[in-house]
Amino acid sequence: MQPLGTYDLYLNFFVAIGMPLIILANLRPSVRNSPLNAFLWRDHTNFMRTSMVIIAMLSLWSMVQLAGHYGLASAAFVDWAVLAIGIPFLVAAVAEIWFGAQFLRQCLRARFSG
């Protein structure tokens, strides 16, 4: 594991702190009542769930990187954890692309049909 530069530290701190807040905000009932969010959670539930899983994995990846940088986790553990997070992330990313394509196709069909 290479040491993190200043930019990488700021970015990882932002992701490790900000992304869980985004997940919590999306799960609050008051946010779910906004028109776009209500539409996405009602009609494209799998897309939104997959998005939340991807955000959670990004946050976890940043936390592991920070733990390795500050010596809270060994370099071998960080290398293993990055691989263990990366493989499910790949599967979730492919699913996100699939659900996003379905979402886009449905929106385009609704727009051009009337």
Residue pairs with C-beta under 8 A, 6 or more apart in sequence:
1 68
1 69
1 75
1 78
1 79
3 69
4 12
4 65
4 66
4 69
8 65
9 66
9 69
11 62
12 62
12 65
12 66
12 69
13 62
13 66
15 58
15 59
15 61
15 62
16 59
16 62
16 63
16 66
19 55
19 56
19 58
19 59
19 62
20 56
20 59
22 55
23 52
23 55
23 56
23 59
25 31
26 32
26 37
26 48
26 52
27 52
31 37
32 38
32 41
40 47
40 48
41 48
43 106
44 99
44 102
44 103
46 95
46 99
47 96
47 99
47 100
47 102
47 103
50 92
50 95
50 96
50 99
51 96
53 92
54 89
54 92
54 93
54 96
57 85
57 88
57 89
57 92
58 89
60 85
61 82
61 85
61 86
61 89
64 73
64 78
64 81
64 82
64 85
65 78
65 82
67 73
67 78
68 74
68 75
68 77
68 78
73 81
